[in-house]
Amino acid sequence: MIVLGVVLLIIGFVAKIAIVWTLGILAIVVGAVLAIAGTAGREIGGRRHWY
């Protein structure tokens, strides 16, 4: 999710499309929250592990 956000940020910056830039920021924030929740041992989506 974080990688997707970074890719969207780069595409939005190069193409100068504001909505893609905004979606990139949102994807990074959501990815960071999920990563922090996952490392804290919380279940995400009803699963303890995603592997």
C-alpha positions as CSV (number, residue, x, y, z in Angstrom):
1,M,0.0,0.0,0.0
2,I,2.8,2.4,0.8
3,V,4.6,1.5,-2.4
4,L,1.4,2.2,-4.4
5,G,1.1,5.5,-2.6
6,V,4.7,6.5,-3.6
7,V,4.1,5.5,-7.2
8,L,0.9,7.5,-7.3
9,L,2.7,10.5,-5.8
10,I,5.4,10.3,-8.5
11,I,2.8,9.9,-11.3
12,G,0.8,12.8,-9.9
13,F,3.8,15.0,-9.6
14,V,5.1,14.3,-13.1
15,A,1.7,14.5,-14.8
16,K,0.6,17.4,-12.6
17,I,-2.7,15.7,-11.8
18,A,-3.9,16.8,-8.4
19,I,-6.3,13.9,-7.8
20,V,-3.6,11.3,-8.3
21,W,-1.4,13.2,-5.9
22,T,-4.2,13.2,-3.3
23,L,-4.8,9.5,-3.8
24,G,-1.1,8.8,-3.3
25,I,-1.1,10.7,0.0
26,L,-4.1,8.8,1.2
27,A,-2.6,5.4,0.1
28,I,0.6,6.2,2.1
29,V,-1.4,7.2,5.2
30,V,-3.6,4.1,5.1
31,G,-0.6,1.9,4.4
32,A,1.3,3.4,7.3
33,V,-1.7,2.9,9.7
34,L,-2.1,-0.7,8.6
35,A,1.6,-1.4,9.0
36,I,1.6,0.1,12.5
37,A,-1.5,-1.9,13.5
38,G,0.0,-5.0,12.1
39,T,3.3,-4.7,13.9
40,A,1.4,-4.0,17.1
41,G,-0.2,-7.4,16.9
42,R,-3.7,-6.3,16.0
43,E,-5.9,-8.4,13.7
44,I,-6.5,-6.7,10.3
45,G,-9.5,-7.8,8.3
46,G,-10.1,-10.7,10.6
47,R,-6.6,-12.2,10.1
48,R,-3.7,-12.2,12.4
49,H,-1.2,-12.8,9.6
50,W,-1.3,-12.1,5.9
51,Y,1.2,-14.8,4.7
